[in-house]
Amino acid sequence: MTMSRDKGIVNIPSSHPVDETVERLKGILATKGIALFALVDHSGEAARAGMEMRPTKLLIFGSPKAGTPLMVAAPSIAIDLPLKILIWDDGDGKTWISYNSPEYLLERHGAPPELLQNIAGVAALAAAAAQ
């Protein structure tokens, strides 16, 4: 796992290609009862526009029970919620899973540290999809 401290992005390698990693994460979310609000296929949209892009997909997901207290405490965090996981191919045959560090999000928006647990599960979700 790597983290770009200045940008607050955590990157972990996946053991699977992009589409398989996406399917794994979708299954994990469904099993845990976490709503998948959207799946943005950036590379698919690029292809439809006649452009080439390595496989890149963004999953937007969450739970109002977890996110609402954060947004009440720090309204600006709504720009970063629901949570997002980006699954992308680096062009060298490696798939990566990227997400905003929960600690970074709290710091960025001045949210109370006791609410970290509400979004900290993103790391476990990413790790499970990567295996």
DONUZA-276091 format. One record per atom (N, C-alpha, C): residue in three letters; x, y, z. Coordinates in steps of 0.02 Angstrom, whole numbers, padded with zeros to 5 digits, always signed. Example, Ala and Ser with C-alpha at 12.3 -4.5 7.8 and 13.67 -1.06 7.14 Angstrom:
<pts>
ALA+00660-00284+00390 ALA+00615-00225+00390 ALA+00660-00165+00390 SER+00642-00112+00354 SER+00684-00053+00357 SER+00645+00002+00394 
</pts>
This chain:
<pts>
MET+00042-00059+00000 MET+00000+00000+00000 MET+00045+00062+00000 THR+00027+00109-00041 THR+00062+00173-00041 THR+00011+00228-00029 MET+00036+00281+00002 MET-00008+00338+00013 MET+00029+00402-00005 SER-00003+00441-00046 SER+00025+00506-00063 SER+00000+00554-00009 ARG+00042+00568+00039 ARG+00022+00608+00097 ARG-00005+00677+00077 ASP+00026+00707+00027 ASP+00004+00774+00008 ASP-00064+00774-00026 LYS-00084+00719-00055 LYS-00147+00715-00090 LYS-00198+00673-00053 GLY-00178+00636-00002 GLY-00224+00596+00037 GLY-00252+00536+00001 ILE-00218+00513-00051 ILE-00243+00456-00090 ILE-00203+00393-00071 VAL-00240+00340-00056 VAL-00209+00275-00040 VAL-00214+00233-00104 ASN-00159+00202-00123 ASN-00157+00158-00182 ASN-00134+00089-00160 ILE-00173+00038-00176 ILE-00152-00030-00161 ILE-00157-00071-00226 PRO-00111-00118-00236 PRO-00113-00160-00295 PRO-00168-00213-00289 SER-00200-00228-00345 SER-00249-00282-00347 SER-00217-00343-00379 SER-00239-00401-00358 SER-00215-00464-00387 SER-00255-00483-00450 HIS-00302-00440-00470 HIS-00348-00456-00524 HIS-00351-00400-00575 PRO-00372-00414-00636 PRO-00382-00361-00685 PRO-00438-00313-00663 VAL-00444-00257-00696 VAL-00492-00205-00676 VAL-00563-00233-00670 ASP-00588-00264-00723 ASP-00657-00287-00722 ASP-00671-00338-00667 GLU-00623-00383-00656 GLU-00632-00432-00602 GLU-00631-00398-00534 THR-00586-00350-00526 THR-00583-00314-00462 THR-00648-00276-00450 VAL-00676-00245-00502 VAL-00740-00210-00496 VAL-00794-00259-00474 GLU-00797-00317-00506 GLU-00848-00366-00488 GLU-00839-00391-00417 ARG-00778-00400-00397 ARG-00764-00422-00328 ARG-00790-00369-00279 LEU-00774-00306-00292 LEU-00796-00253-00247 LEU-00872-00247-00247 LYS-00903-00252-00304 LYS-00977-00250-00307 LYS-01007-00305-00264 GLY-00979-00365-00268 GLY-01003-00421-00228 GLY-00994-00409-00154 ILE-00938-00382-00135 ILE-00924-00367-00064 ILE-00973-00315-00039 LEU-00985-00263-00077 LEU-01033-00211-00057 LEU-01102-00241-00048 ALA-01123-00282-00096 ALA-01190-00313-00092 ALA-01195-00357-00030 THR-01144-00397-00017 THR-01144-00442+00041 THR-01150-00403+00106 LYS-01118-00346+00109 LYS-01118-00305+00170 LYS-01177-00257+00173 GLY-01220-00258+00122 GLY-01278-00214+00123 GLY-01261-00140+00113 ILE-01205-00127+00080 ILE-01184-00058+00066 ILE-01208-00040-00003 ALA-01242+00017-00008 ALA-01271+00038-00072 ALA-01217+00059-00121 LEU-01222+00033-00182 LEU-01181+00056-00238 LEU-01223+00107-00275 PHE-01205+00170-00269 PHE-01244+00224-00299 PHE-01229+00233-00373 ALA-01167+00220-00392 ALA-01149+00229-00463 ALA-01085+00192-00479 LEU-01080+00172-00542 LEU-01019+00144-00569 LEU-01004+00185-00631 VAL-00950+00223-00629 VAL-00930+00266-00685 VAL-00875+00230-00723 ASP-00889+00213-00785 ASP-00841+00179-00828 ASP-00805+00232-00870 HIS-00753+00262-00842 HIS-00717+00316-00876 HIS-00690+00292-00943 SER-00659+00233-00944 SER-00630+00208-01007 SER-00683+00190-01058 GLY-00739+00165-01035 GLY-00794+00149-01080 GLY-00823+00212-01111 GLU-00830+00264-01071 GLU-00855+00328-01097 GLU-00805+00358-01146 ALA-00741+00351-01131 ALA-00690+00376-01177 ALA-00696+00340-01244 ALA-00705+00273-01242 ALA-00712+00234-01304 ALA-00773+00257-01344 ARG-00828+00271-01309 ARG-00888+00294-01343 ARG-00877+00363-01375 ALA-00829+00401-01350 ALA-00813+00467-01378 ALA-00758+00461-01431 GLY-00738+00398-01446 GLY-00686+00388-01497 GLY-00615+00398-01473 MET-00606+00393-01407 MET-00540+00403-01378 MET-00518+00340-01341 GLU-00453+00332-01333 GLU-00426+00274-01298 GLU-00405+00293-01227 MET-00418+00248-01182 MET-00400+00257-01112 MET-00392+00188-01080 ARG-00341+00180-01039 ARG-00333+00116-01004 ARG-00395+00103-00960 PRO-00410+00040-00946 PRO-00469+00025-00904 PRO-00467+00065-00839 THR-00520+00103-00828 THR-00526+00147-00769 THR-00599+00152-00750 LYS-00615+00129-00689 LYS-00685+00129-00666 LYS-00688+00156-00595 LEU-00740+00195-00582 LEU-00751+00226-00517 LEU-00816+00200-00487 LEU-00812+00174-00426 LEU-00872+00151-00391 LEU-00887+00201-00335 ILE-00949+00223-00333 ILE-00972+00271-00282 ILE-01022+00235-00239 PHE-01009+00232-00174 PHE-01049+00189-00129 PHE-01050+00218-00059 GLY-01095+00193-00018 GLY-01096+00214+00051 GLY-01160+00195+00087 SER-01165+00224+00146 SER-01222+00212+00189 SER-01243+00278+00220 PRO-01305+00298+00211 PRO-01328+00360+00242 PRO-01318+00360+00319 LYS-01325+00301+00350 LYS-01316+00298+00422 LYS-01244+00315+00442 ALA-01196+00300+00400 ALA-01126+00316+00414 ALA-01108+00386+00391 GLY-01131+00406+00333 GLY-01111+00470+00304 GLY-01147+00531+00332 THR-01211+00524+00350 THR-01249+00581+00373 THR-01218+00614+00435 PRO-01198+00577+00486 PRO-01168+00610+00544 PRO-01106+00651+00526 LEU-01067+00627+00477 LEU-01008+00665+00455 LEU-01029+00730+00421 MET-01081+00726+00378 MET-01103+00785+00342 MET-01137+00836+00389 VAL-01169+00812+00441 VAL-01199+00857+00491 VAL-01143+00893+00529 ALA-01091+00856+00548 ALA-01035+00884+00586 ALA-00990+00929+00544 ALA-00981+00912+00481 ALA-00936+00950+00436 ALA-00968+00951+00367 PRO-01014+00998+00354 PRO-01052+00998+00291 PRO-01010+00993+00227 SER-00951+01021+00226 SER-00911+01020+00165 SER-00888+00949+00146 ILE-00890+00902+00193 ILE-00869+00834+00176 ILE-00917+00802+00126 ALA-00975+00832+00117 ALA-01023+00805+00068 ALA-00995+00807-00003 ILE-00944+00849-00016 ILE-00913+00849-00082 ILE-00872+00785-00093 ASP-00851+00753-00040 ASP-00811+00692-00044 ASP-00851+00629-00027 LEU-00913+00637-00007 LEU-00956+00579+00008 LEU-01012+00577-00043 PRO-01038+00520-00060 PRO-01020+00454-00036 PRO-00947+00436-00052 LEU-00925+00383-00020 LEU-00857+00359-00031 LEU-00848+00336-00103 LYS-00785+00338-00125 LYS-00769+00318-00193 LYS-00707+00273-00193 ILE-00708+00224-00237 ILE-00648+00183-00250 ILE-00637+00184-00325 LEU-00576+00201-00344 LEU-00556+00202-00414 LEU-00516+00139-00428 ILE-00534+00103-00480 ILE-00497+00042-00500 ILE-00471+00055-00570 TRP-00404+00050-00577 TRP-00374+00071-00640 TRP-00313+00030-00658 ASP-00298+00028-00723 ASP-00241-00008-00751 ASP-00186+00042-00764 ASP-00125+00027-00740 ASP-00071+00075-00747 ASP-00034+00073-00814 GLY-00056+00029-00859 GLY-00024+00024-00924 GLY+00034-00025-00926 ASP+00055-00048-00868 ASP+00108-00098-00864 ASP+00080-00166-00842 GLY+00015-00174-00849 GLY-00017-00237-00831 GLY-00035-00243-00757 LYS-00030-00189-00720 LYS-00045-00190-00649 LYS-00111-00152-00637 THR-00153-00181-00596 THR-00216-00149-00577 THR-00208-00119-00508 TRP-00233-00059-00499 TRP-00228-00023-00436 TRP-00298-00005-00410 ILE-00304-00003-00345 ILE-00364+00019-00311 ILE-00344+00082-00272 SER-00379+00137-00286 SER-00363+00201-00253 SER-00424+00228-00218 TYR-00413+00259-00160 TYR-00467+00290-00123 TYR-00439+00345-00079 ASN-00483+00390-00059 ASN-00463+00444-00014 ASN-00452+00416+00056 SER-00396+00434+00086 SER-00383+00413+00154 SER-00437+00443+00200 PRO-00469+00401+00241 PRO-00519+00427+00287 PRO-00490+00481+00334 GLU-00429+00471+00356 GLU-00397+00522+00400 GLU-00389+00588+00363 TYR-00370+00584+00300 TYR-00363+00644+00259 TYR-00430+00680+00252 LEU-00483+00642+00240 LEU-00549+00672+00232 LEU-00570+00709+00296 LEU-00558+00678+00353 LEU-00575+00711+00417 LEU-00536+00775+00425 GLU-00471+00772+00411 GLU-00429+00831+00417 GLU-00449+00885+00367 ARG-00461+00865+00306 ARG-00479+00912+00253 ARG-00541+00953+00270 HIS-00589+00919+00302 HIS-00653+00951+00315 HIS-00664+00969+00389 GLY-00615+00955+00431 GLY-00622+00972+00502 GLY-00675+00932+00538 ALA-00685+00870+00516 ALA-00735+00827+00548 ALA-00707+00799+00613 PRO-00750+00785+00661 PRO-00726+00758+00726 PRO-00694+00689+00719 PRO-00638+00680+00753 PRO-00603+00615+00748 PRO-00645+00555+00769 GLU-00692+00566+00814 GLU-00733+00509+00836 GLU-00779+00482+00781 LEU-00785+00518+00725 LEU-00825+00494+00669 LEU-00783+00457+00617 LEU-00718+00449+00630 LEU-00674+00414+00583 LEU-00701+00344+00567 GLN-00726+00310+00619 GLN-00751+00242+00609 GLN-00806+00238+00557 ASN-00841+00292+00545 ASN-00896+00292+00497 ASN-00873+00281+00425 ILE-00810+00300+00410 ILE-00784+00292+00342 ILE-00720+00251+00338 ALA-00695+00229+00396 ALA-00632+00192+00397 ALA-00636+00124+00362 GLY-00697+00097+00355 GLY-00706+00032+00323 GLY-00686+00029+00250 VAL-00676+00087+00219 VAL-00656+00088+00148 VAL-00591+00050+00138 ALA-00546+00053+00186 ALA-00481+00017+00180 ALA-00492-00058+00177 ALA-00536-00084+00219 ALA-00550-00156+00220 ALA-00585-00178+00156 LEU-00630-00136+00131 LEU-00665-00152+00068 LEU-00615-00157+00011 ALA-00570-00108+00007 ALA-00520-00108-00047 ALA-00474-00168-00041 ALA-00452-00183+00019 ALA-00407-00240+00030 ALA-00441-00306+00011 ALA-00504-00313+00028 ALA-00540-00375+00012 ALA-00548-00383-00064 ALA-00562-00327-00098 ALA-00569-00330-00172 ALA-00503-00346-00205 ALA-00447-00325-00175 ALA-00381-00334-00204 ALA-00355-00406-00198 GLN-00379-00443-00150 GLN-00353-00510-00137 GLN-00369-00560-00190 
</pts>
